[in-house]
């Protein structure tokens, strides 16, 4: 699984400790967030690999970042 971390403009004013806490929270939440992703479509028969289309980014809820 690949993940993309996107820094919002408010992150530029955050302290390193605040960013580290936010990252730790996201890592703890990953299993729950992954379960919320849509299931990939089954591969056509005879296909050698599955290409999964990109999904919408998972945004942290505002109250989680406090």
Predicted model as a PDB file, atoms N, CA, C, CB and O in Angstrom, pLDDT in the B-factor column:
MODEL        1                                                                  
ATOM      1  N   UNK A   1       0.844  -1.169   0.000  1.00 69.00           N  
ATOM      2  CA  UNK A   1       0.000   0.000   0.000  1.00 69.00           C  
ATOM      3  C   UNK A   1       0.890   1.232   0.000  1.00 69.00           C  
ATOM      4  CB  UNK A   1      -0.960  -0.002   1.212  1.00 69.00           C  
ATOM      5  O   UNK A   1       1.892   1.283   0.713  1.00 69.00           O  
ATOM      6  N   UNK A   2       0.527   2.210  -0.789  1.00 78.00           N  
ATOM      7  CA  UNK A   2       1.218   3.488  -0.804  1.00 78.00           C  
ATOM      8  C   UNK A   2       0.345   4.512  -0.110  1.00 78.00           C  
ATOM      9  CB  UNK A   2       1.557   3.933  -2.250  1.00 78.00           C  
ATOM     10  O   UNK A   2      -0.883   4.429  -0.148  1.00 78.00           O  
ATOM     11  N   UNK A   3       0.989   5.476   0.523  1.00 77.00           N  
ATOM     12  CA  UNK A   3       0.258   6.563   1.168  1.00 77.00           C  
ATOM     13  C   UNK A   3       0.916   7.874   0.781  1.00 77.00           C  
ATOM     14  CB  UNK A   3       0.225   6.388   2.719  1.00 77.00           C  
ATOM     15  O   UNK A   3       2.134   7.945   0.611  1.00 77.00           O  
ATOM     16  N   UNK A   4       0.115   8.895   0.646  1.00 84.00           N  
ATOM     17  CA  UNK A   4       0.613  10.231   0.345  1.00 84.00           C  
ATOM     18  C   UNK A   4       0.256  11.128   1.511  1.00 84.00           C  
ATOM     19  CB  UNK A   4       0.024  10.781  -0.994  1.00 84.00           C  
ATOM     20  O   UNK A   4      -0.890  11.162   1.960  1.00 84.00           O  
ATOM     21  N   UNK A   5       1.237  11.845   1.991  1.00 83.00           N  
ATOM     22  CA  UNK A   5       1.007  12.798   3.078  1.00 83.00           C  
ATOM     23  C   UNK A   5       1.070  14.183   2.466  1.00 83.00           C  
ATOM     24  CB  UNK A   5       2.058  12.633   4.248  1.00 83.00           C  
ATOM     25  O   UNK A   5       2.077  14.576   1.878  1.00 83.00           O  
ATOM     26  N   UNK A   6       0.005  14.895   2.612  1.00 87.00           N  
ATOM     27  CA  UNK A   6      -0.082  16.241   2.042  1.00 87.00           C  
ATOM     28  C   UNK A   6      -0.094  17.242   3.184  1.00 87.00           C  
ATOM     29  CB  UNK A   6      -1.353  16.404   1.142  1.00 87.00           C  
ATOM     30  O   UNK A   6      -0.957  17.181   4.059  1.00 87.00           O  
ATOM     31  N   UNK A   7       0.845  18.148   3.180  1.00 87.00           N  
ATOM     32  CA  UNK A   7       0.904  19.186   4.215  1.00 87.00           C  
ATOM     33  C   UNK A   7       0.001  20.346   3.814  1.00 87.00           C  
ATOM     34  CB  UNK A   7       2.367  19.679   4.433  1.00 87.00           C  
ATOM     35  O   UNK A   7       0.154  20.925   2.739  1.00 87.00           O  
ATOM     36  N   UNK A   8      -0.924  20.670   4.677  1.00 89.00           N  
ATOM     37  CA  UNK A   8      -1.790  21.818   4.441  1.00 89.00           C  
ATOM     38  C   UNK A   8      -1.048  23.079   4.875  1.00 89.00           C  
ATOM     39  CB  UNK A   8      -3.147  21.672   5.206  1.00 89.00           C  
ATOM     40  O   UNK A   8      -0.083  22.991   5.634  1.00 89.00           O  
ATOM     41  N   UNK A   9      -1.472  24.229   4.416  1.00 92.00           N  
ATOM     42  CA  UNK A   9      -0.770  25.471   4.774  1.00 92.00           C  
ATOM     43  C   UNK A   9      -0.610  25.679   6.281  1.00 92.00           C  
ATOM     44  CB  UNK A   9      -1.506  26.646   4.193  1.00 92.00           C  
ATOM     45  O   UNK A   9       0.385  26.260   6.716  1.00 92.00           O  
ATOM     46  N   UNK A  10      -1.560  25.221   7.074  1.00 88.00           N  
ATOM     47  CA  UNK A  10      -1.442  25.403   8.534  1.00 88.00           C  
ATOM     48  C   UNK A  10      -0.278  24.611   9.120  1.00 88.00           C  
ATOM     49  CB  UNK A  10      -2.740  24.985   9.225  1.00 88.00           C  
ATOM     50  O   UNK A  10       0.191  24.927  10.214  1.00 88.00           O  
ATOM     51  N   UNK A  11       0.195  23.588   8.412  1.00 91.00           N  
ATOM     52  CA  UNK A  11       1.319  22.789   8.926  1.00 91.00           C  
ATOM     53  C   UNK A  11       2.610  23.592   8.960  1.00 91.00           C  
ATOM     54  CB  UNK A  11       1.516  21.538   8.073  1.00 91.00           C  
ATOM     55  O   UNK A  11       3.502  23.295   9.755  1.00 91.00           O  
ATOM     56  N   UNK A  12       2.719  24.590   8.121  1.00 92.00           N  
ATOM     57  CA  UNK A  12       3.953  25.375   8.083  1.00 92.00           C  
ATOM     58  C   UNK A  12       4.181  26.164   9.371  1.00 92.00           C  
ATOM     59  CB  UNK A  12       3.924  26.325   6.902  1.00 92.00           C  
ATOM     60  O   UNK A  12       5.319  26.499   9.699  1.00 92.00           O  
ATOM     61  N   UNK A  13       3.121  26.457  10.092  1.00 94.00           N  
ATOM     62  CA  UNK A  13       3.255  27.188  11.352  1.00 94.00           C  
ATOM     63  C   UNK A  13       3.302  26.260  12.558  1.00 94.00           C  
ATOM     64  CB  UNK A  13       2.110  28.165  11.509  1.00 94.00           C  
ATOM     65  O   UNK A  13       3.481  26.729  13.682  1.00 94.00           O  
ATOM     66  N   UNK A  14       3.146  24.965  12.354  1.00 94.00           N  
ATOM     67  CA  UNK A  14       3.114  24.005  13.457  1.00 94.00           C  
ATOM     68  C   UNK A  14       4.531  23.676  13.927  1.00 94.00           C  
ATOM     69  CB  UNK A  14       2.381  22.717  13.032  1.00 94.00           C  
ATOM     70  O   UNK A  14       5.491  23.754  13.160  1.00 94.00           O  
ATOM     71  N   UNK A  15       4.635  23.313  15.182  1.00 95.00           N  
ATOM     72  CA  UNK A  15       5.931  22.887  15.713  1.00 95.00           C  
ATOM     73  C   UNK A  15       6.208  21.456  15.274  1.00 95.00           C  
ATOM     74  CB  UNK A  15       5.966  23.003  17.263  1.00 95.00           C  
ATOM     75  O   UNK A  15       5.301  20.731  14.864  1.00 95.00           O  
ATOM     76  N   UNK A  16       7.461  21.065  15.365  1.00 94.00           N  
ATOM     77  CA  UNK A  16       7.825  19.694  15.034  1.00 94.00           C  
ATOM     78  C   UNK A  16       7.078  18.717  15.927  1.00 94.00           C  
ATOM     79  CB  UNK A  16       9.337  19.489  15.166  1.00 94.00           C  
ATOM     80  O   UNK A  16       6.584  17.695  15.450  1.00 94.00           O  
ATOM     81  N   UNK A  17       6.988  19.020  17.228  1.00 95.00           N  
ATOM     82  CA  UNK A  17       6.285  18.136  18.160  1.00 95.00           C  
ATOM     83  C   UNK A  17       4.818  17.966  17.760  1.00 95.00           C  
ATOM     84  CB  UNK A  17       6.381  18.686  19.592  1.00 95.00           C  
ATOM     85  O   UNK A  17       4.281  16.862  17.850  1.00 95.00           O  
ATOM     86  N   UNK A  18       4.166  19.040  17.322  1.00 93.00           N  
ATOM     87  CA  UNK A  18       2.759  18.968  16.899  1.00 93.00           C  
ATOM     88  C   UNK A  18       2.625  18.085  15.659  1.00 93.00           C  
ATOM     89  CB  UNK A  18       2.198  20.389  16.611  1.00 93.00           C  
ATOM     90  O   UNK A  18       1.718  17.257  15.572  1.00 93.00           O  
ATOM     91  N   UNK A  19       3.535  18.271  14.702  1.00 93.00           N  
ATOM     92  CA  UNK A  19       3.495  17.448  13.489  1.00 93.00           C  
ATOM     93  C   UNK A  19       3.751  15.984  13.822  1.00 93.00           C  
ATOM     94  CB  UNK A  19       4.527  17.946  12.463  1.00 93.00           C  
ATOM     95  O   UNK A  19       3.109  15.098  13.258  1.00 93.00           O  
ATOM     96  N   UNK A  20       4.693  15.721  14.743  1.00 93.00           N  
ATOM     97  CA  UNK A  20       4.980  14.340  15.136  1.00 93.00           C  
ATOM     98  C   UNK A  20       3.762  13.703  15.797  1.00 93.00           C  
ATOM     99  CB  UNK A  20       6.186  14.290  16.089  1.00 93.00           C  
ATOM    100  O   UNK A  20       3.459  12.538  15.538  1.00 93.00           O  
ATOM    101  N   UNK A  21       3.063  14.447  16.641  1.00 94.00           N  
ATOM    102  CA  UNK A  21       1.841  13.922  17.271  1.00 94.00           C  
ATOM    103  C   UNK A  21       0.767  13.630  16.227  1.00 94.00           C  
ATOM    104  CB  UNK A  21       1.301  14.918  18.313  1.00 94.00           C  
ATOM    105  O   UNK A  21       0.093  12.602  16.292  1.00 94.00           O  
ATOM    106  N   UNK A  22       0.612  14.536  15.271  1.00 90.00           N  
ATOM    107  CA  UNK A  22      -0.383  14.315  14.217  1.00 90.00           C  
ATOM    108  C   UNK A  22      -0.036  13.078  13.386  1.00 90.00           C  
ATOM    109  CB  UNK A  22      -0.483  15.554  13.304  1.00 90.00           C  
ATOM    110  O   UNK A  22      -0.920  12.294  13.041  1.00 90.00           O  
ATOM    111  N   UNK A  23       1.244  12.903  13.067  1.00 90.00           N  
ATOM    112  CA  UNK A  23       1.663  11.726  12.290  1.00 90.00           C  
ATOM    113  C   UNK A  23       1.424  10.443  13.084  1.00 90.00           C  
ATOM    114  CB  UNK A  23       3.154  11.838  11.896  1.00 90.00           C  
ATOM    115  O   UNK A  23       0.960   9.448  12.528  1.00 90.00           O  
ATOM    116  N   UNK A  24       1.736  10.460  14.366  1.00 93.00           N  
ATOM    117  CA  UNK A  24       1.508   9.279  15.205  1.00 93.00           C  
ATOM    118  C   UNK A  24       0.022   8.925  15.239  1.00 93.00           C  
ATOM    119  CB  UNK A  24       2.033   9.522  16.639  1.00 93.00           C  
ATOM    120  O   UNK A  24      -0.341   7.749  15.220  1.00 93.00           O  
ATOM    121  N   UNK A  25      -0.834   9.946  15.290  1.00 91.00           N  
ATOM    122  CA  UNK A  25      -2.286   9.707  15.298  1.00 91.00           C  
ATOM    123  C   UNK A  25      -2.722   9.078  13.987  1.00 91.00           C  
ATOM    124  CB  UNK A  25      -3.062  11.023  15.540  1.00 91.00           C  
ATOM    125  O   UNK A  25      -3.519   8.140  13.985  1.00 91.00           O  
ATOM    126  N   UNK A  26      -2.213   9.578  12.882  1.00 87.00           N  
ATOM    127  CA  UNK A  26      -2.582   9.031  11.571  1.00 87.00           C  
ATOM    128  C   UNK A  26      -2.133   7.576  11.462  1.00 87.00           C  
ATOM    129  CB  UNK A  26      -1.958   9.874  10.428  1.00 87.00           C  
ATOM    130  O   UNK A  26      -2.882   6.731  10.971  1.00 87.00           O  
ATOM    131  N   UNK A  27      -0.920   7.280  11.916  1.00 88.00           N  
ATOM    132  CA  UNK A  27      -0.423   5.904  11.851  1.00 88.00           C  
ATOM    133  C   UNK A  27      -1.305   4.984  12.698  1.00 88.00           C  
ATOM    134  CB  UNK A  27       1.051   5.832  12.330  1.00 88.00           C  
ATOM    135  O   UNK A  27      -1.602   3.862  12.289  1.00 88.00           O  
ATOM    136  N   UNK A  28      -1.724   5.451  13.873  1.00 91.00           N  
ATOM    137  CA  UNK A  28      -2.628   4.647  14.715  1.00 91.00           C  
ATOM    138  C   UNK A  28      -3.962   4.413  14.021  1.00 91.00           C  
ATOM    139  CB  UNK A  28      -2.861   5.338  16.071  1.00 91.00           C  
ATOM    140  O   UNK A  28      -4.555   3.343  14.156  1.00 91.00           O  
ATOM    141  N   UNK A  29      -4.434   5.405  13.281  1.00 89.00           N  
ATOM    142  CA  UNK A  29      -5.743   5.343  12.631  1.00 89.00           C  
ATOM    143  C   UNK A  29      -5.721   4.620  11.294  1.00 89.00           C  
ATOM    144  CB  UNK A  29      -6.274   6.728  12.433  1.00 89.00           C  
ATOM    145  O   UNK A  29      -6.784   4.327  10.746  1.00 89.00           O  
ATOM    146  N   UNK A  30      -4.545   4.321  10.749  1.00 87.00           N  
ATOM    147  CA  UNK A  30      -4.471   3.714   9.417  1.00 87.00           C  
ATOM    148  C   UNK A  30      -5.345   2.475   9.247  1.00 87.00           C  
ATOM    149  CB  UNK A  30      -3.055   3.354   9.116  1.00 87.00           C  
ATOM    150  O   UNK A  30      -6.051   2.382   8.243  1.00 87.00           O  
ATOM    151  N   UNK A  31      -5.333   1.518  10.178  1.00 88.00           N  
ATOM    152  CA  UNK A  31      -6.200   0.340   9.964  1.00 88.00           C  
ATOM    153  C   UNK A  31      -7.675   0.717   9.778  1.00 88.00           C  
ATOM    154  CB  UNK A  31      -6.068  -0.623  11.146  1.00 88.00           C  
ATOM    155  O   UNK A  31      -8.356   0.150   8.924  1.00 88.00           O  
ATOM    156  N   UNK A  32      -8.164   1.662  10.568  1.00 88.00           N  
ATOM    157  CA  UNK A  32      -9.569   2.092  10.438  1.00 88.00           C  
ATOM    158  C   UNK A  32      -9.777   2.815   9.112  1.00 88.00           C  
ATOM    159  CB  UNK A  32      -9.978   3.014  11.622  1.00 88.00           C  
ATOM    160  O   UNK A  32     -10.778   2.590   8.433  1.00 88.00           O  
ATOM    161  N   UNK A  33      -8.845   3.676   8.743  1.00 84.00           N  
ATOM    162  CA  UNK A  33      -8.985   4.427   7.499  1.00 84.00           C  
ATOM    163  C   UNK A  33      -8.948   3.508   6.282  1.00 84.00           C  
ATOM    164  CB  UNK A  33      -7.886   5.477   7.392  1.00 84.00           C  
ATOM    165  O   UNK A  33      -9.695   3.711   5.325  1.00 84.00           O  
ATOM    166  N   UNK A  34      -8.083   2.503   6.318  1.00 84.00           N  
ATOM    167  CA  UNK A  34      -7.983   1.564   5.191  1.00 84.00           C  
ATOM    168  C   UNK A  34      -9.286   0.775   5.041  1.00 84.00           C  
ATOM    169  CB  UNK A  34      -6.786   0.593   5.391  1.00 84.00           C  
ATOM    170  O   UNK A  34      -9.728   0.512   3.923  1.00 84.00           O  
ATOM    171  N   UNK A  35      -9.897   0.399   6.159  1.00 86.00           N  
ATOM    172  CA  UNK A  35     -11.173  -0.332   6.090  1.00 86.00           C  
ATOM    173  C   UNK A  35     -12.263   0.501   5.435  1.00 86.00           C  
ATOM    174  CB  UNK A  35     -11.621  -0.755   7.490  1.00 86.00           C  
ATOM    175  O   UNK A  35     -13.217  -0.056   4.892  1.00 86.00           O  
ATOM    176  N   UNK A  36     -12.140   1.836   5.474  1.00 86.00           N  
ATOM    177  CA  UNK A  36     -13.156   2.717   4.882  1.00 86.00           C  
ATOM    178  C   UNK A  36     -12.988   2.870   3.375  1.00 86.00           C  
ATOM    179  CB  UNK A  36     -13.103   4.084   5.537  1.00 86.00           C  
ATOM    180  O   UNK A  36     -13.896   3.372   2.712  1.00 86.00           O  
ATOM    181  N   UNK A  37     -11.858   2.453   2.818  1.00 83.00           N  
ATOM    182  CA  UNK A  37     -11.627   2.579   1.386  1.00 83.00           C  
ATOM    183  C   UNK A  37     -12.528   1.620   0.627  1.00 83.00           C  
ATOM    184  CB  UNK A  37     -10.151   2.315   1.045  1.00 83.00           C  
ATOM    185  O   UNK A  37     -12.840   0.535   1.117  1.00 83.00           O  
ATOM    186  N   UNK A  38     -12.947   2.016  -0.566  1.00 85.00           N  
ATOM    187  CA  UNK A  38     -13.758   1.092  -1.363  1.00 85.00           C  
ATOM    188  C   UNK A  38     -12.920  -0.107  -1.788  1.00 85.00           C  
ATOM    189  CB  UNK A  38     -14.343   1.804  -2.604  1.00 85.00           C  
ATOM    190  O   UNK A  38     -11.708   0.005  -1.970  1.00 85.00           O  
ATOM    191  N   UNK A  39     -13.568  -1.243  -1.942  1.00 82.00           N  
ATOM    192  CA  UNK A  39     -12.872  -2.442  -2.399  1.00 82.00           C  
ATOM    193  C   UNK A  39     -12.480  -2.277  -3.855  1.00 82.00           C  
ATOM    194  CB  UNK A  39     -13.750  -3.700  -2.211  1.00 82.00           C  
ATOM    195  O   UNK A  39     -13.249  -1.730  -4.646  1.00 82.00           O  
ATOM    196  N   UNK A  40     -11.292  -2.742  -4.217  1.00 77.00           N  
ATOM    197  CA  UNK A  40     -10.903  -2.645  -5.631  1.00 77.00           C  
ATOM    198  C   UNK A  40     -11.774  -3.568  -6.481  1.00 77.00           C  
ATOM    199  CB  UNK A  40      -9.402  -3.001  -5.814  1.00 77.00           C  
ATOM    200  O   UNK A  40     -12.247  -4.604  -6.015  1.00 77.00           O  
ATOM    201  N   UNK A  41     -11.970  -3.177  -7.714  1.00 74.00           N  
ATOM    202  CA  UNK A  41     -12.753  -3.999  -8.646  1.00 74.00           C  
ATOM    203  C   UNK A  41     -11.989  -5.283  -8.942  1.00 74.00           C  
ATOM    204  CB  UNK A  41     -13.056  -3.223  -9.966  1.00 74.00           C  
ATOM    205  O   UNK A  41     -10.762  -5.257  -9.031  1.00 74.00           O  
ATOM    206  N   UNK A  42     -12.689  -6.404  -9.098  1.00 75.00           N  
ATOM    207  CA  UNK A  42     -11.983  -7.651  -9.433  1.00 75.00           C  
ATOM    208  C   UNK A  42     -11.307  -7.542 -10.794  1.00 75.00           C  
ATOM    209  CB  UNK A  42     -12.958  -8.847  -9.423  1.00 75.00           C  
ATOM    210  O   UNK A  42     -11.803  -6.875 -11.702  1.00 75.00           O  
ATOM    211  N   UNK A  43     -10.170  -8.209 -10.914  1.00 66.00           N  
ATOM    212  CA  UNK A  43      -9.428  -8.199 -12.176  1.00 66.00           C  
ATOM    213  C   UNK A  43     -10.175  -9.031 -13.204  1.00 66.00           C  
ATOM    214  CB  UNK A  43      -7.986  -8.738 -11.982  1.00 66.00           C  
ATOM    215  O   UNK A  43     -10.766 -10.057 -12.867  1.00 66.00           O  
ATOM    216  N   UNK A  44     -10.150  -8.594 -14.451  1.00 69.00           N  
ATOM    217  CA  UNK A  44     -10.766  -9.416 -15.502  1.00 69.00           C  
ATOM    218  C   UNK A  44     -10.050 -10.761 -15.586  1.00 69.00           C  
ATOM    219  CB  UNK A  44     -10.720  -8.688 -16.879  1.00 69.00           C  
ATOM    220  O   UNK A  44      -8.849 -10.838 -15.326  1.00 69.00           O  
ATOM    221  N   UNK A  45     -10.771 -11.817 -15.944  1.00 71.00           N  
ATOM    222  CA  UNK A  45     -10.131 -13.127 -16.019  1.00 71.00           C  
ATOM    223  C   UNK A  45      -9.016 -13.096 -17.055  1.00 71.00           C  
ATOM    224  CB  UNK A  45     -11.163 -14.224 -16.363  1.00 71.00           C  
ATOM    225  O   UNK A  45      -9.158 -12.516 -18.131  1.00 71.00           O  
ATOM    226  N   UNK A  46      -7.913 -13.730 -16.707  1.00 64.00           N  
ATOM    227  CA  UNK A  46      -6.761 -13.768 -17.595  1.00 64.00           C  
ATOM    228  C   UNK A  46      -5.832 -12.583 -17.422  1.00 64.00           C  
ATOM    229  CB  UNK A  46      -7.219 -13.833 -19.007  1.00 64.00           C  
ATOM    230  O   UNK A  46      -4.779 -12.538 -18.057  1.00 64.00           O  
ATOM    231  N   UNK A  47      -6.189 -11.620 -16.581  1.00 59.00           N  
ATOM    232  CA  UNK A  47      -5.319 -10.457 -16.370  1.00 59.00           C  
ATOM    233  C   UNK A  47      -4.138 -10.860 -15.498  1.00 59.00           C  
ATOM    234  CB  UNK A  47      -6.103  -9.282 -15.716  1.00 59.00           C  
ATOM    235  O   UNK A  47      -4.286 -11.639 -14.556  1.00 59.00           O  
ATOM    236  N   UNK A  48      -2.974 -10.326 -15.817  1.00 58.00           N  
ATOM    237  CA  UNK A  48      -1.771 -10.688 -15.066  1.00 58.00           C  
ATOM    238  C   UNK A  48      -1.564  -9.807 -13.848  1.00 58.00           C  
ATOM    239  CB  UNK A  48      -0.556 -10.606 -15.958  1.00 58.00           C  
ATOM    240  O   UNK A  48      -0.861 -10.204 -12.919  1.00 58.00           O  
ATOM    241  N   UNK A  49      -2.156  -8.626 -13.828  1.00 57.00           N  
ATOM    242  CA  UNK A  49      -2.028  -7.756 -12.659  1.00 57.00           C  
ATOM    243  C   UNK A  49      -3.296  -6.925 -12.517  1.00 57.00           C  
ATOM    244  CB  UNK A  49      -0.775  -6.836 -12.778  1.00 57.00           C  
ATOM    245  O   UNK A  49      -4.064  -6.766 -13.466  1.00 57.00           O  
ATOM    246  N   UNK A  50      -3.496  -6.411 -11.342  1.00 56.00           N  
ATOM    247  CA  UNK A  50      -4.666  -5.600 -11.066  1.00 56.00           C  
ATOM    248  C   UNK A  50      -4.247  -4.146 -10.970  1.00 56.00           C  
ATOM    249  CB  UNK A  50      -5.368  -6.060  -9.773  1.00 56.00           C  
ATOM    250  O   UNK A  50      -3.305  -3.822 -10.247  1.00 56.00           O  
ATOM    251  N   UNK A  51      -4.920  -3.278 -11.674  1.00 58.00           N  
ATOM    252  CA  UNK A  51      -4.686  -1.846 -11.573  1.00 58.00           C  
ATOM    253  C   UNK A  51      -5.850  -1.279 -10.786  1.00 58.00           C  
ATOM    254  CB  UNK A  51      -4.547  -1.163 -12.989  1.00 58.00           C  
ATOM    255  O   UNK A  51      -7.008  -1.413 -11.181  1.00 58.00           O  
ATOM    256  N   UNK A  52      -5.527  -0.640  -9.662  1.00 60.00           N  
ATOM    257  CA  UNK A  52      -6.555  -0.064  -8.811  1.00 60.00           C  
ATOM    258  C   UNK A  52      -6.615   1.433  -9.105  1.00 60.00           C  
ATOM    259  CB  UNK A  52      -6.265  -0.341  -7.293  1.00 60.00           C  
ATOM    260  O   UNK A  52      -5.597   2.119  -9.015  1.00 60.00           O  
ATOM    261  N   UNK A  53      -7.785   1.945  -9.453  1.00 60.00           N  
ATOM    262  CA  UNK A  53      -7.880   3.377  -9.736  1.00 60.00           C  
ATOM    263  C   UNK A  53      -7.628   4.198  -8.475  1.00 60.00           C  
ATOM    264  CB  UNK A  53      -9.258   3.718 -10.323  1.00 60.00           C  
ATOM    265  O   UNK A  53      -7.890   3.723  -7.370  1.00 60.00           O  
ATOM    266  N   UNK A  54      -7.125   5.416  -8.623  1.00 61.00           N  
ATOM    267  CA  UNK A  54      -6.888   6.251  -7.446  1.00 61.00           C  
ATOM    268  C   UNK A  54      -8.202   6.549  -6.737  1.00 61.00           C  
ATOM    269  CB  UNK A  54      -6.182   7.565  -7.841  1.00 61.00           C  
ATOM    270  O   UNK A  54      -9.263   6.624  -7.358  1.00 61.00           O  
ATOM    271  N   UNK A  55      -8.107   6.715  -5.443  1.00 61.00           N  
ATOM    272  CA  UNK A  55      -9.290   7.047  -4.649  1.00 61.00           C  
ATOM    273  C   UNK A  55      -9.144   8.460  -4.127  1.00 61.00           C  
ATOM    274  CB  UNK A  55      -9.488   6.044  -3.478  1.00 61.00           C  
ATOM    275  O   UNK A  55      -8.066   9.052  -4.182  1.00 61.00           O  
ATOM    276  N   UNK A  56     -10.213   8.977  -3.634  1.00 58.00           N  
ATOM    277  CA  UNK A  56     -10.169  10.305  -3.035  1.00 58.00           C  
ATOM    278  C   UNK A  56      -9.279  10.266  -1.802  1.00 58.00           C  
ATOM    279  CB  UNK A  56     -11.594  10.802  -2.673  1.00 58.00           C  
ATOM    280  O   UNK A  56      -9.236   9.240  -1.123  1.00 58.00           O  
ATOM    281  N   UNK A  57      -8.564  11.347  -1.484  1.00 58.00           N  
ATOM    282  CA  UNK A  57      -7.709  11.361  -0.292  1.00 58.00           C  
ATOM    283  C   UNK A  57      -8.549  11.260   0.972  1.00 58.00           C  
ATOM    284  CB  UNK A  57      -6.850  12.638  -0.255  1.00 58.00           C  
ATOM    285  O   UNK A  57      -9.687  11.728   1.021  1.00 58.00           O  
ATOM    286  N   UNK A  58      -7.978  10.651   1.972  1.00 55.00           N  
ATOM    287  CA  UNK A  58      -8.632  10.565   3.275  1.00 55.00           C  
ATOM    288  C   UNK A  58      -8.219  11.790   4.062  1.00 55.00           C  
ATOM    289  CB  UNK A  58      -8.258   9.240   4.037  1.00 55.00           C  
ATOM    290  O   UNK A  58      -7.047  11.960   4.398  1.00 55.00           O  
ATOM    291  N   UNK A  59      -9.157  12.618   4.345  1.00 57.00           N  
ATOM    292  CA  UNK A  59      -8.870  13.848   5.074  1.00 57.00           C  
ATOM    293  C   UNK A  59      -9.091  13.624   6.561  1.00 57.00           C  
ATOM    294  CB  UNK A  59      -9.748  15.011   4.564  1.00 57.00           C  
ATOM    295  O   UNK A  59     -10.058  12.976   6.961  1.00 57.00           O  
ATOM    296  N   UNK A  60      -8.197  14.157   7.375  1.00 51.00           N  
ATOM    297  CA  UNK A  60      -8.365  14.076   8.818  1.00 51.00           C  
ATOM    298  C   UNK A  60      -9.506  14.998   9.223  1.00 51.00           C  
ATOM    299  CB  UNK A  60      -7.049  14.450   9.563  1.00 51.00           C  
ATOM    300  O   UNK A  60      -9.671  16.089   8.677  1.00 51.00           O  
ATOM    301  N   UNK A  61     -10.277  14.545  10.178  1.00 51.00           N  
ATOM    302  CA  UNK A  61     -11.341  15.414  10.673  1.00 51.00           C  
ATOM    303  C   UNK A  61     -10.732  16.553  11.469  1.00 51.00           C  
ATOM    304  CB  UNK A  61     -12.350  14.624  11.538  1.00 51.00           C  
ATOM    305  O   UNK A  61      -9.692  16.383  12.103  1.00 51.00           O  
ATOM    306  N   UNK A  62     -11.372  17.712  11.440  1.00 50.00           N  
ATOM    307  CA  UNK A  62     -10.845  18.895  12.114  1.00 50.00           C  
ATOM    308  C   UNK A  62     -10.646  18.648  13.598  1.00 50.00           C  
ATOM    309  CB  UNK A  62     -11.774  20.078  11.909  1.00 50.00           C  
ATOM    310  O   UNK A  62      -9.629  19.062  14.155  1.00 50.00           O  
ATOM    311  N   UNK A  63     -11.596  17.977  14.257  1.00 50.00           N  
ATOM    312  CA  UNK A  63     -11.465  17.777  15.705  1.00 50.00           C  
ATOM    313  C   UNK A  63     -10.325  16.829  16.050  1.00 50.00           C  
ATOM    314  CB  UNK A  63     -12.767  17.241  16.281  1.00 50.00           C  
ATOM    315  O   UNK A  63      -9.835  16.867  17.178  1.00 50.00           O  
ATOM    316  N   UNK A  64      -9.876  15.969  15.114  1.00 49.00           N  
ATOM    317  CA  UNK A  64      -8.769  15.054  15.371  1.00 49.00           C  
ATOM    318  C   UNK A  64      -7.436  15.772  15.438  1.00 49.00           C  
ATOM    319  CB  UNK A  64      -8.718  13.990  14.307  1.00 49.00           C  
ATOM    320  O   UNK A  64      -6.500  15.261  16.054  1.00 49.00           O  
ATOM    321  N   UNK A  65      -7.321  16.938  14.826  1.00 48.00           N  
ATOM    322  CA  UNK A  65      -6.024  17.609  14.753  1.00 48.00           C  
ATOM    323  C   UNK A  65      -5.776  18.545  15.916  1.00 48.00           C  
ATOM    324  CB  UNK A  65      -5.915  18.372  13.473  1.00 48.00           C  
ATOM    325  O   UNK A  65      -4.777  19.264  15.939  1.00 48.00           O  
ATOM    326  N   UNK A  66      -6.660  18.540  16.858  1.00 48.00           N  
ATOM    327  CA  UNK A  66      -6.478  19.452  18.024  1.00 48.00           C  
ATOM    328  C   UNK A  66      -5.723  18.796  19.136  1.00 48.00           C  
ATOM    329  CB  UNK A  66      -7.819  19.929  18.556  1.00 48.00           C  
ATOM    330  O   UNK A  66      -5.488  19.416  20.173  1.00 48.00           O  
TER     331      UNK A  66                                                      
ENDMDL                                                                          
END                                                                             
